[in-house]
Amino acid sequence: MAHWSASVLADACKPGDWDGQPPAVASIRSSILVGGGTLAIRCAQLVSKMGHVVCAALCADAIFRDWASRANILCVDSVEELSVLMNADPVDWIFSVGNPFILPPDVLARVRQGAFNYQDGPLPRYAGAHSMSWARLAQETDYAIGWYRINDGVNRGELVVERQVSIAPTDTALTLNLKCHEAAVEGFRELLAGLTNGELHAGSQAPVDGSVSPRRRRPDAAGCLRWNRSAQDLSRITRALDYGPYHSNPLCLPKVHLGDDVVAVRRLKVSAGGCGLPAGSLVEIHRSNWRVATGTEDVDVWFGSSDGLTLNARTLARQSGLNVGDRLPILSDEEA
């Protein structure tokens, strides 16, 4: 563990030009960012743009850590180091963004103005991991993100900023995440303005039922498509598990079950009509995709390898011993 002198945090909290920009206001407030990802970076940039100072960062991933290092922000490696640092000199605010750490009471006690956490879903309706995918699977059309005051480091406090996000039928996990990302930045701008002007008001949460999705929870049949379902249902499942080609999938890949093996689905599109063949029938085999009969309309399916590359669908059919007219396995409830 690093040992911090009392002057380390004080020096880090002095107004500076770590982002090349002068302070936007005369009253400088100090803050610490805890978390990771590009959203944590954008929030840190916004803190500076609005005339405050990021004294230090507890980084949950390399993305935020590398950026913070380049921005000359003091980086700590653990909650224990953060505690030592905070004991040297309190700060005004802590902002928690994509944060897997639990902040202990001694850290929160050293915050002069308050600590705030970003939640990428409406609470208590969608608590836990991968809430955007679960909302998409549940056919939600209304969603929200929020900034909450941190009370004790474990339980959420009052809702201070909320932004509504609509879910379109064409949204994937990736596009919904991007919508929430932008809503989070605008919500954080509102949070900072409220803190600066002393006009931040805590609001009550909607009295709705909620559930917590543990990180180990997975979709029905581990994402394997069940061809006796409707084409719209299969499209919804595929979109809910589509994190895009440039992001790792933390939840589950949509898959086609081939008997002794599975292959990842890269994209699925509902066709204009149905062929009338039994569900699971291979209607057409092309180089790029298969057309498969479902419980309603046919669907076109594109495949990907484990490293994200697009597979030749005609080669896949040949290797799997499949021809037009053959039926793909349909999982029973027990098998699923």
TORMIGU-498011 format. One record per residue (C-alpha): z, x, y; residue number from 0; residue in three letters. Coordinates in Angstrom, 1 decimal, m for minus. Example, Ala and Ser with C-alpha at 12.3 -4.5 7.8 and 13.67 -1.06 7.14 Angstrom:
<sites>
zz:7.8	xx:12.3	yy:m4.5	filum:0	kollum:ALA
zz:7.1	xx:13.7	yy:m1.1	filum:1	kollum:SER
</sites>
This chain:
<sites>
zz:0.0	xx:0.0	yy:0.0	filum:0	kollum:MET
zz:m0.8	xx:1.2	yy:3.5	filum:1	kollum:ALA
zz:2.0	xx:1.8	yy:6.0	filum:2	kollum:HIS
zz:1.3	xx:0.5	yy:9.4	filum:3	kollum:TRP
zz:3.0	xx:1.7	yy:12.6	filum:4	kollum:SER
zz:3.9	xx:m0.8	yy:15.3	filum:5	kollum:ALA
zz:1.1	xx:0.5	yy:17.5	filum:6	kollum:SER
zz:m1.7	xx:m0.2	yy:14.9	filum:7	kollum:VAL
zz:m1.9	xx:m3.9	yy:15.4	filum:8	kollum:LEU
zz:m1.2	xx:m3.6	yy:19.1	filum:9	kollum:ALA
zz:m4.2	xx:m1.2	yy:19.5	filum:10	kollum:ASP
zz:m6.4	xx:m3.4	yy:17.3	filum:11	kollum:ALA
zz:m5.5	xx:m6.5	yy:19.5	filum:12	kollum:CYS
zz:m6.5	xx:m4.9	yy:22.7	filum:13	kollum:LYS
zz:m9.6	xx:m6.4	yy:24.4	filum:14	kollum:PRO
zz:m12.6	xx:m4.4	yy:23.4	filum:15	kollum:GLY
zz:m16.4	xx:m4.6	yy:22.9	filum:16	kollum:ASP
zz:m16.6	xx:m4.5	yy:19.1	filum:17	kollum:TRP
zz:m19.4	xx:m7.0	yy:19.2	filum:18	kollum:ASP
zz:m21.0	xx:m5.5	yy:22.4	filum:19	kollum:GLY
zz:m19.9	xx:m8.5	yy:24.5	filum:20	kollum:GLN
zz:m17.3	xx:m8.7	yy:27.3	filum:21	kollum:PRO
zz:m14.6	xx:m11.3	yy:27.0	filum:22	kollum:PRO
zz:m15.7	xx:m14.8	yy:28.1	filum:23	kollum:ALA
zz:m12.3	xx:m15.7	yy:29.6	filum:24	kollum:VAL
zz:m9.5	xx:m13.8	yy:31.3	filum:25	kollum:ALA
zz:m6.8	xx:m15.0	yy:29.0	filum:26	kollum:SER
zz:m7.1	xx:m13.0	yy:25.8	filum:27	kollum:ILE
zz:m5.6	xx:m14.3	yy:22.6	filum:28	kollum:ARG
zz:m5.2	xx:m12.4	yy:19.4	filum:29	kollum:SER
zz:m6.1	xx:m13.6	yy:15.9	filum:30	kollum:SER
zz:m6.5	xx:m12.6	yy:12.3	filum:31	kollum:ILE
zz:m9.3	xx:m13.8	yy:10.0	filum:32	kollum:LEU
zz:m8.5	xx:m14.3	yy:6.3	filum:33	kollum:VAL
zz:m11.3	xx:m15.2	yy:3.8	filum:34	kollum:GLY
zz:m14.9	xx:m14.3	yy:3.1	filum:35	kollum:GLY
zz:m18.6	xx:m15.1	yy:3.1	filum:36	kollum:GLY
zz:m21.0	xx:m15.6	yy:6.0	filum:37	kollum:THR
zz:m18.9	xx:m18.5	yy:7.4	filum:38	kollum:LEU
zz:m16.0	xx:m16.2	yy:8.0	filum:39	kollum:ALA
zz:m18.4	xx:m13.8	yy:9.8	filum:40	kollum:ILE
zz:m19.7	xx:m16.6	yy:12.1	filum:41	kollum:ARG
zz:m16.2	xx:m17.7	yy:12.8	filum:42	kollum:CYS
zz:m15.1	xx:m14.2	yy:13.7	filum:43	kollum:ALA
zz:m18.1	xx:m13.9	yy:16.0	filum:44	kollum:GLN
zz:m17.3	xx:m17.2	yy:17.7	filum:45	kollum:LEU
zz:m13.7	xx:m16.0	yy:18.3	filum:46	kollum:VAL
zz:m15.0	xx:m13.0	yy:20.2	filum:47	kollum:SER
zz:m17.7	xx:m15.0	yy:22.0	filum:48	kollum:LYS
zz:m15.0	xx:m17.4	yy:23.3	filum:49	kollum:MET
zz:m13.0	xx:m14.5	yy:24.8	filum:50	kollum:GLY
zz:m10.4	xx:m13.8	yy:22.1	filum:51	kollum:HIS
zz:m9.8	xx:m10.7	yy:19.9	filum:52	kollum:VAL
zz:m9.9	xx:m10.4	yy:16.1	filum:53	kollum:VAL
zz:m7.2	xx:m7.9	yy:15.4	filum:54	kollum:CYS
zz:m7.6	xx:m7.6	yy:11.7	filum:55	kollum:ALA
zz:m9.2	xx:m9.2	yy:8.7	filum:56	kollum:ALA
zz:m8.0	xx:m9.8	yy:5.1	filum:57	kollum:LEU
zz:m11.4	xx:m9.9	yy:3.3	filum:58	kollum:CYS
zz:m12.0	xx:m11.8	yy:0.1	filum:59	kollum:ALA
zz:m15.4	xx:m10.3	yy:m0.6	filum:60	kollum:ASP
zz:m17.7	xx:m7.4	yy:0.2	filum:61	kollum:ALA
zz:m19.8	xx:m9.5	yy:2.6	filum:62	kollum:ILE
zz:m17.0	xx:m10.1	yy:5.1	filum:63	kollum:PHE
zz:m15.5	xx:m6.6	yy:4.5	filum:64	kollum:ARG
zz:m18.7	xx:m4.8	yy:5.2	filum:65	kollum:ASP
zz:m19.4	xx:m6.8	yy:8.3	filum:66	kollum:TRP
zz:m15.8	xx:m6.3	yy:9.6	filum:67	kollum:ALA
zz:m16.0	xx:m2.6	yy:9.0	filum:68	kollum:SER
zz:m19.2	xx:m2.3	yy:11.0	filum:69	kollum:ARG
zz:m17.7	xx:m4.4	yy:13.7	filum:70	kollum:ALA
zz:m14.7	xx:m2.0	yy:13.9	filum:71	kollum:ASN
zz:m12.2	xx:m4.7	yy:12.9	filum:72	kollum:ILE
zz:m9.1	xx:m3.4	yy:11.1	filum:73	kollum:LEU
zz:m9.4	xx:m4.4	yy:7.4	filum:74	kollum:CYS
zz:m6.4	xx:m4.9	yy:5.1	filum:75	kollum:VAL
zz:m6.7	xx:m5.1	yy:1.3	filum:76	kollum:ASP
zz:m4.0	xx:m7.5	yy:0.3	filum:77	kollum:SER
zz:m1.5	xx:m10.1	yy:1.4	filum:78	kollum:VAL
zz:1.2	xx:m7.5	yy:1.1	filum:79	kollum:GLU
zz:m0.6	xx:m5.2	yy:3.6	filum:80	kollum:GLU
zz:m1.1	xx:m8.2	yy:5.9	filum:81	kollum:LEU
zz:2.6	xx:m8.9	yy:5.8	filum:82	kollum:SER
zz:3.5	xx:m5.3	yy:6.7	filum:83	kollum:VAL
zz:0.9	xx:m5.4	yy:9.5	filum:84	kollum:LEU
zz:2.2	xx:m8.7	yy:10.9	filum:85	kollum:MET
zz:5.8	xx:m7.5	yy:10.9	filum:86	kollum:ASN
zz:4.6	xx:m4.8	yy:13.3	filum:87	kollum:ALA
zz:3.5	xx:m7.3	yy:15.9	filum:88	kollum:ASP
zz:2.8	xx:m11.0	yy:15.8	filum:89	kollum:PRO
zz:m0.5	xx:m12.6	yy:16.6	filum:90	kollum:VAL
zz:m1.4	xx:m15.9	yy:18.2	filum:91	kollum:ASP
zz:m3.5	xx:m17.4	yy:15.4	filum:92	kollum:TRP
zz:m4.6	xx:m17.0	yy:11.8	filum:93	kollum:ILE
zz:m7.8	xx:m18.6	yy:10.7	filum:94	kollum:PHE
zz:m8.4	xx:m19.0	yy:7.0	filum:95	kollum:SER
zz:m12.1	xx:m19.4	yy:6.0	filum:96	kollum:VAL
zz:m13.2	xx:m19.4	yy:2.3	filum:97	kollum:GLY
zz:m9.8	xx:m18.0	yy:1.5	filum:98	kollum:ASN
zz:m8.5	xx:m17.6	yy:m2.1	filum:99	kollum:PRO
zz:m5.2	xx:m16.1	yy:m1.0	filum:100	kollum:PHE
zz:m1.9	xx:m17.9	yy:m0.5	filum:101	kollum:ILE
zz:m0.3	xx:m16.8	yy:2.8	filum:102	kollum:LEU
zz:3.5	xx:m16.3	yy:2.3	filum:103	kollum:PRO
zz:6.1	xx:m17.8	yy:4.7	filum:104	kollum:PRO
zz:6.9	xx:m14.4	yy:6.3	filum:105	kollum:ASP
zz:3.3	xx:m14.0	yy:7.4	filum:106	kollum:VAL
zz:3.1	xx:m17.6	yy:8.8	filum:107	kollum:LEU
zz:6.4	xx:m17.1	yy:10.6	filum:108	kollum:ALA
zz:4.9	xx:m14.3	yy:12.6	filum:109	kollum:ARG
zz:2.1	xx:m16.4	yy:14.0	filum:110	kollum:VAL
zz:2.8	xx:m17.5	yy:17.6	filum:111	kollum:ARG
zz:0.4	xx:m20.4	yy:18.0	filum:112	kollum:GLN
zz:m0.4	xx:m21.5	yy:14.5	filum:113	kollum:GLY
zz:m2.5	xx:m21.0	yy:11.4	filum:114	kollum:ALA
zz:m5.5	xx:m23.1	yy:10.4	filum:115	kollum:PHE
zz:m7.6	xx:m23.5	yy:7.2	filum:116	kollum:ASN
zz:m11.1	xx:m24.6	yy:6.6	filum:117	kollum:TYR
zz:m11.7	xx:m27.2	yy:3.9	filum:118	kollum:GLN
zz:m15.3	xx:m27.8	yy:2.7	filum:119	kollum:ASP
zz:m14.7	xx:m31.4	yy:1.7	filum:120	kollum:GLY
zz:m12.9	xx:m34.6	yy:2.8	filum:121	kollum:PRO
zz:m9.3	xx:m34.6	yy:1.7	filum:122	kollum:LEU
zz:m7.7	xx:m36.0	yy:m0.3	filum:123	kollum:PRO
zz:m10.9	xx:m37.5	yy:m1.7	filum:124	kollum:ARG
zz:m12.5	xx:m34.2	yy:m2.7	filum:125	kollum:TYR
zz:m9.9	xx:m31.4	yy:m3.2	filum:126	kollum:ALA
zz:m10.4	xx:m28.4	yy:m5.4	filum:127	kollum:GLY
zz:m13.4	xx:m26.3	yy:m6.4	filum:128	kollum:ALA
zz:m17.1	xx:m27.1	yy:m6.1	filum:129	kollum:HIS
zz:m16.4	xx:m30.3	yy:m4.1	filum:130	kollum:SER
zz:m20.0	xx:m30.6	yy:m2.8	filum:131	kollum:MET
zz:m21.5	xx:m30.6	yy:m6.3	filum:132	kollum:SER
zz:m19.0	xx:m33.2	yy:m7.5	filum:133	kollum:TRP
zz:m19.7	xx:m35.4	yy:m4.4	filum:134	kollum:ALA
zz:m23.5	xx:m35.1	yy:m5.2	filum:135	kollum:ARG
zz:m22.9	xx:m36.0	yy:m8.8	filum:136	kollum:LEU
zz:m20.8	xx:m39.0	yy:m7.7	filum:137	kollum:ALA
zz:m23.8	xx:m40.3	yy:m5.6	filum:138	kollum:GLN
zz:m21.8	xx:m40.1	yy:m2.4	filum:139	kollum:GLU
zz:m23.7	xx:m40.6	yy:0.8	filum:140	kollum:THR
zz:m20.9	xx:m39.8	yy:3.3	filum:141	kollum:ASP
zz:m19.1	xx:m36.5	yy:3.3	filum:142	kollum:TYR
zz:m17.0	xx:m34.5	yy:5.7	filum:143	kollum:ALA
zz:m15.5	xx:m31.1	yy:6.4	filum:144	kollum:ILE
zz:m12.2	xx:m30.4	yy:8.1	filum:145	kollum:GLY
zz:m10.0	xx:m27.8	yy:9.7	filum:146	kollum:TRP
zz:m6.3	xx:m28.2	yy:8.8	filum:147	kollum:TYR
zz:m3.1	xx:m26.8	yy:10.2	filum:148	kollum:ARG
zz:m1.4	xx:m24.6	yy:7.5	filum:149	kollum:ILE
zz:2.3	xx:m25.6	yy:7.1	filum:150	kollum:ASN
zz:3.7	xx:m23.6	yy:4.3	filum:151	kollum:ASP
zz:0.8	xx:m21.6	yy:2.9	filum:152	kollum:GLY
zz:0.4	xx:m23.9	yy:m0.1	filum:153	kollum:VAL
zz:0.2	xx:m27.5	yy:1.0	filum:154	kollum:ASN
zz:m2.3	xx:m28.7	yy:3.6	filum:155	kollum:ARG
zz:m1.0	xx:m29.7	yy:7.0	filum:156	kollum:GLY
zz:m2.4	xx:m32.1	yy:9.5	filum:157	kollum:GLU
zz:m6.1	xx:m32.6	yy:10.0	filum:158	kollum:LEU
zz:m7.0	xx:m31.2	yy:13.4	filum:159	kollum:VAL
zz:m10.8	xx:m31.3	yy:13.4	filum:160	kollum:VAL
zz:m13.2	xx:m33.3	yy:11.2	filum:161	kollum:GLU
zz:m17.0	xx:m33.4	yy:11.1	filum:162	kollum:ARG
zz:m19.0	xx:m36.0	yy:9.2	filum:163	kollum:GLN
zz:m21.9	xx:m34.8	yy:7.0	filum:164	kollum:VAL
zz:m24.4	xx:m37.2	yy:5.5	filum:165	kollum:SER
zz:m25.8	xx:m36.6	yy:2.0	filum:166	kollum:ILE
zz:m29.5	xx:m37.4	yy:1.6	filum:167	kollum:ALA
zz:m31.0	xx:m38.3	yy:m1.8	filum:168	kollum:PRO
zz:m33.0	xx:m35.0	yy:m1.6	filum:169	kollum:THR
zz:m30.0	xx:m32.8	yy:m1.0	filum:170	kollum:ASP
zz:m29.1	xx:m30.1	yy:m3.4	filum:171	kollum:THR
zz:m25.9	xx:m28.2	yy:m3.7	filum:172	kollum:ALA
zz:m27.5	xx:m25.5	yy:m1.5	filum:173	kollum:LEU
zz:m28.8	xx:m27.8	yy:1.3	filum:174	kollum:THR
zz:m25.5	xx:m29.7	yy:1.4	filum:175	kollum:LEU
zz:m23.7	xx:m26.4	yy:1.7	filum:176	kollum:ASN
zz:m25.9	xx:m25.4	yy:4.6	filum:177	kollum:LEU
zz:m25.2	xx:m28.7	yy:6.3	filum:178	kollum:LYS
zz:m21.4	xx:m28.2	yy:5.8	filum:179	kollum:CYS
zz:m21.7	xx:m24.6	yy:7.0	filum:180	kollum:HIS
zz:m23.2	xx:m25.7	yy:10.4	filum:181	kollum:GLU
zz:m20.7	xx:m28.5	yy:10.7	filum:182	kollum:ALA
zz:m17.9	xx:m26.0	yy:10.0	filum:183	kollum:ALA
zz:m19.1	xx:m23.7	yy:12.8	filum:184	kollum:VAL
zz:m19.2	xx:m26.6	yy:15.3	filum:185	kollum:GLU
zz:m15.9	xx:m27.8	yy:14.1	filum:186	kollum:GLY
zz:m14.4	xx:m24.3	yy:14.6	filum:187	kollum:PHE
zz:m15.8	xx:m24.2	yy:18.1	filum:188	kollum:ARG
zz:m14.0	xx:m27.5	yy:18.8	filum:189	kollum:GLU
zz:m10.8	xx:m26.0	yy:17.3	filum:190	kollum:LEU
zz:m10.9	xx:m22.9	yy:19.4	filum:191	kollum:LEU
zz:m11.6	xx:m25.0	yy:22.6	filum:192	kollum:ALA
zz:m8.7	xx:m27.2	yy:21.8	filum:193	kollum:GLY
zz:m6.4	xx:m24.3	yy:21.2	filum:194	kollum:LEU
zz:m7.5	xx:m22.6	yy:24.4	filum:195	kollum:THR
zz:m7.2	xx:m25.7	yy:26.5	filum:196	kollum:ASN
zz:m4.0	xx:m27.0	yy:24.9	filum:197	kollum:GLY
zz:m5.8	xx:m30.2	yy:23.9	filum:198	kollum:GLU
zz:m5.7	xx:m30.0	yy:20.1	filum:199	kollum:LEU
zz:m4.4	xx:m33.2	yy:18.5	filum:200	kollum:HIS
zz:m3.6	xx:m33.6	yy:14.8	filum:201	kollum:ALA
zz:m5.0	xx:m36.7	yy:13.1	filum:202	kollum:GLY
zz:m3.9	xx:m38.6	yy:10.1	filum:203	kollum:SER
zz:m6.0	xx:m38.4	yy:6.9	filum:204	kollum:GLN
zz:m7.7	xx:m41.5	yy:5.6	filum:205	kollum:ALA
zz:m5.6	xx:m43.4	yy:3.1	filum:206	kollum:PRO
zz:m8.0	xx:m43.1	yy:0.1	filum:207	kollum:VAL
zz:m7.5	xx:m42.1	yy:m3.4	filum:208	kollum:ASP
zz:m8.2	xx:m38.5	yy:m4.2	filum:209	kollum:GLY
zz:m8.4	xx:m36.1	yy:m7.1	filum:210	kollum:SER
zz:m8.3	xx:m32.3	yy:m7.5	filum:211	kollum:VAL
zz:m11.2	xx:m30.7	yy:m9.4	filum:212	kollum:SER
zz:m9.8	xx:m27.6	yy:m11.1	filum:213	kollum:PRO
zz:m12.1	xx:m24.5	yy:m11.1	filum:214	kollum:ARG
zz:m12.5	xx:m24.8	yy:m14.9	filum:215	kollum:ARG
zz:m13.9	xx:m28.3	yy:m14.8	filum:216	kollum:ARG
zz:m17.6	xx:m28.6	yy:m15.8	filum:217	kollum:ARG
zz:m20.2	xx:m31.5	yy:m15.6	filum:218	kollum:PRO
zz:m21.1	xx:m33.7	yy:m18.6	filum:219	kollum:ASP
zz:m22.6	xx:m31.9	yy:m21.5	filum:220	kollum:ALA
zz:m22.2	xx:m28.5	yy:m19.7	filum:221	kollum:ALA
zz:m25.3	xx:m29.4	yy:m17.6	filum:222	kollum:GLY
zz:m27.6	xx:m30.2	yy:m20.5	filum:223	kollum:CYS
zz:m30.1	xx:m32.9	yy:m19.6	filum:224	kollum:LEU
zz:m29.8	xx:m36.1	yy:m21.7	filum:225	kollum:ARG
zz:m33.3	xx:m37.6	yy:m21.8	filum:226	kollum:TRP
zz:m32.2	xx:m41.2	yy:m22.5	filum:227	kollum:ASN
zz:m30.7	xx:m41.3	yy:m19.0	filum:228	kollum:ARG
zz:m32.7	xx:m42.4	yy:m16.0	filum:229	kollum:SER
zz:m35.1	xx:m40.0	yy:m14.3	filum:230	kollum:ALA
zz:m33.0	xx:m40.5	yy:m11.1	filum:231	kollum:GLN
zz:m29.9	xx:m39.6	yy:m12.9	filum:232	kollum:ASP
zz:m31.5	xx:m36.4	yy:m14.3	filum:233	kollum:LEU
zz:m32.8	xx:m35.5	yy:m10.8	filum:234	kollum:SER
zz:m29.3	xx:m36.1	yy:m9.3	filum:235	kollum:ARG
zz:m27.7	xx:m33.8	yy:m11.9	filum:236	kollum:ILE
zz:m30.3	xx:m31.1	yy:m11.3	filum:237	kollum:THR
zz:m29.9	xx:m31.2	yy:m7.5	filum:238	kollum:ARG
zz:m26.1	xx:m31.2	yy:m7.7	filum:239	kollum:ALA
zz:m26.3	xx:m27.9	yy:m9.7	filum:240	kollum:LEU
zz:m29.0	xx:m26.3	yy:m7.6	filum:241	kollum:ASP
zz:m27.5	xx:m23.5	yy:m5.6	filum:242	kollum:TYR
zz:m30.9	xx:m21.9	yy:m4.7	filum:243	kollum:GLY
zz:m32.6	xx:m18.8	yy:m6.0	filum:244	kollum:PRO
zz:m30.6	xx:m16.4	yy:m3.8	filum:245	kollum:TYR
zz:m27.0	xx:m17.6	yy:m4.6	filum:246	kollum:HIS
zz:m25.1	xx:m17.2	yy:m7.8	filum:247	kollum:SER
zz:m24.2	xx:m20.6	yy:m9.4	filum:248	kollum:ASN
zz:m20.4	xx:m20.7	yy:m9.7	filum:249	kollum:PRO
zz:m20.3	xx:m24.1	yy:m11.5	filum:250	kollum:LEU
zz:m22.9	xx:m24.7	yy:m14.1	filum:251	kollum:CYS
zz:m26.7	xx:m24.4	yy:m14.6	filum:252	kollum:LEU
zz:m28.7	xx:m27.5	yy:m15.4	filum:253	kollum:PRO
zz:m30.2	xx:m26.9	yy:m18.9	filum:254	kollum:LYS
zz:m32.6	xx:m28.2	yy:m21.5	filum:255	kollum:VAL
zz:m31.3	xx:m28.3	yy:m25.0	filum:256	kollum:HIS
zz:m33.8	xx:m27.0	yy:m27.6	filum:257	kollum:LEU
zz:m31.8	xx:m27.3	yy:m30.7	filum:258	kollum:GLY
zz:m30.6	xx:m23.8	yy:m31.4	filum:259	kollum:ASP
zz:m30.9	xx:m22.6	yy:m27.8	filum:260	kollum:ASP
zz:m30.9	xx:m23.8	yy:m24.1	filum:261	kollum:VAL
zz:m33.1	xx:m22.8	yy:m21.2	filum:262	kollum:VAL
zz:m32.1	xx:m23.1	yy:m17.5	filum:263	kollum:ALA
zz:m33.9	xx:m25.7	yy:m15.4	filum:264	kollum:VAL
zz:m35.1	xx:m24.4	yy:m12.1	filum:265	kollum:ARG
zz:m36.4	xx:m27.7	yy:m10.7	filum:266	kollum:ARG
zz:m37.0	xx:m31.3	yy:m11.7	filum:267	kollum:LEU
zz:m39.2	xx:m33.9	yy:m10.1	filum:268	kollum:LYS
zz:m39.4	xx:m37.6	yy:m10.8	filum:269	kollum:VAL
zz:m43.0	xx:m38.7	yy:m11.4	filum:270	kollum:SER
zz:m44.7	xx:m41.8	yy:m10.2	filum:271	kollum:ALA
zz:m44.4	xx:m43.7	yy:m13.5	filum:272	kollum:GLY
zz:m43.6	xx:m43.6	yy:m17.2	filum:273	kollum:GLY
zz:m45.8	xx:m43.0	yy:m20.1	filum:274	kollum:CYS
zz:m44.1	xx:m45.5	yy:m22.4	filum:275	kollum:GLY
zz:m43.2	xx:m42.9	yy:m25.0	filum:276	kollum:LEU
zz:m39.7	xx:m42.5	yy:m26.4	filum:277	kollum:PRO
zz:m37.2	xx:m40.7	yy:m24.3	filum:278	kollum:ALA
zz:m37.4	xx:m36.9	yy:m24.8	filum:279	kollum:GLY
zz:m41.1	xx:m36.9	yy:m25.7	filum:280	kollum:SER
zz:m43.2	xx:m34.0	yy:m24.4	filum:281	kollum:LEU
zz:m45.9	xx:m35.8	yy:m22.5	filum:282	kollum:VAL
zz:m47.7	xx:m32.8	yy:m21.0	filum:283	kollum:GLU
zz:m47.3	xx:m29.0	yy:m21.3	filum:284	kollum:ILE
zz:m48.6	xx:m26.9	yy:m18.4	filum:285	kollum:HIS
zz:m48.3	xx:m23.2	yy:m17.5	filum:286	kollum:ARG
zz:m45.8	xx:m24.1	yy:m14.8	filum:287	kollum:SER
zz:m43.9	xx:m27.0	yy:m16.2	filum:288	kollum:ASN
zz:m43.4	xx:m29.7	yy:m18.8	filum:289	kollum:TRP
zz:m43.7	xx:m33.4	yy:m18.3	filum:290	kollum:ARG
zz:m41.0	xx:m35.2	yy:m20.3	filum:291	kollum:VAL
zz:m40.3	xx:m38.9	yy:m20.9	filum:292	kollum:ALA
zz:m36.9	xx:m40.3	yy:m19.9	filum:293	kollum:THR
zz:m35.1	xx:m43.6	yy:m20.1	filum:294	kollum:GLY
zz:m37.2	xx:m44.7	yy:m17.1	filum:295	kollum:THR
zz:m39.9	xx:m42.6	yy:m15.3	filum:296	kollum:GLU
zz:m41.3	xx:m39.3	yy:m16.6	filum:297	kollum:ASP
zz:m40.0	xx:m36.1	yy:m15.0	filum:298	kollum:VAL
zz:m41.7	xx:m32.7	yy:m14.4	filum:299	kollum:ASP
zz:m39.4	xx:m29.8	yy:m15.3	filum:300	kollum:VAL
zz:m39.7	xx:m26.1	yy:m14.2	filum:301	kollum:TRP
zz:m37.7	xx:m23.4	yy:m16.0	filum:302	kollum:PHE
zz:m36.0	xx:m20.2	yy:m15.1	filum:303	kollum:GLY
zz:m34.6	xx:m17.1	yy:m16.8	filum:304	kollum:SER
zz:m31.0	xx:m16.0	yy:m16.6	filum:305	kollum:SER
zz:m32.0	xx:m13.5	yy:m13.9	filum:306	kollum:ASP
zz:m33.5	xx:m16.2	yy:m11.8	filum:307	kollum:GLY
zz:m37.2	xx:m15.7	yy:m12.5	filum:308	kollum:LEU
zz:m39.6	xx:m18.6	yy:m13.2	filum:309	kollum:THR
zz:m40.6	xx:m18.9	yy:m16.8	filum:310	kollum:LEU
zz:m44.1	xx:m19.7	yy:m18.1	filum:311	kollum:ASN
zz:m43.6	xx:m23.2	yy:m19.5	filum:312	kollum:ALA
zz:m46.5	xx:m23.0	yy:m21.9	filum:313	kollum:ARG
zz:m45.1	xx:m19.7	yy:m23.4	filum:314	kollum:THR
zz:m41.7	xx:m21.3	yy:m23.7	filum:315	kollum:LEU
zz:m43.2	xx:m24.3	yy:m25.6	filum:316	kollum:ALA
zz:m45.0	xx:m22.0	yy:m28.0	filum:317	kollum:ARG
zz:m41.9	xx:m19.8	yy:m28.6	filum:318	kollum:GLN
zz:m39.9	xx:m23.0	yy:m29.3	filum:319	kollum:SER
zz:m42.5	xx:m24.4	yy:m31.7	filum:320	kollum:GLY
zz:m43.1	xx:m27.4	yy:m29.4	filum:321	kollum:LEU
zz:m46.3	xx:m29.4	yy:m28.9	filum:322	kollum:ASN
zz:m47.3	xx:m32.4	yy:m26.9	filum:323	kollum:VAL
zz:m45.9	xx:m35.5	yy:m28.5	filum:324	kollum:GLY
zz:m42.8	xx:m33.7	yy:m30.0	filum:325	kollum:ASP
zz:m39.4	xx:m35.0	yy:m29.0	filum:326	kollum:ARG
zz:m36.7	xx:m32.9	yy:m27.4	filum:327	kollum:LEU
zz:m33.2	xx:m33.3	yy:m28.8	filum:328	kollum:PRO
zz:m31.1	xx:m36.0	yy:m27.2	filum:329	kollum:ILE
zz:m27.4	xx:m35.1	yy:m27.3	filum:330	kollum:LEU
zz:m25.0	xx:m37.8	yy:m28.5	filum:331	kollum:SER
zz:m21.8	xx:m38.5	yy:m26.7	filum:332	kollum:ASP
zz:m19.9	xx:m36.5	yy:m29.3	filum:333	kollum:GLU
zz:m22.3	xx:m33.5	yy:m29.1	filum:334	kollum:GLU
zz:m22.1	xx:m33.6	yy:m25.3	filum:335	kollum:ALA
</sites>
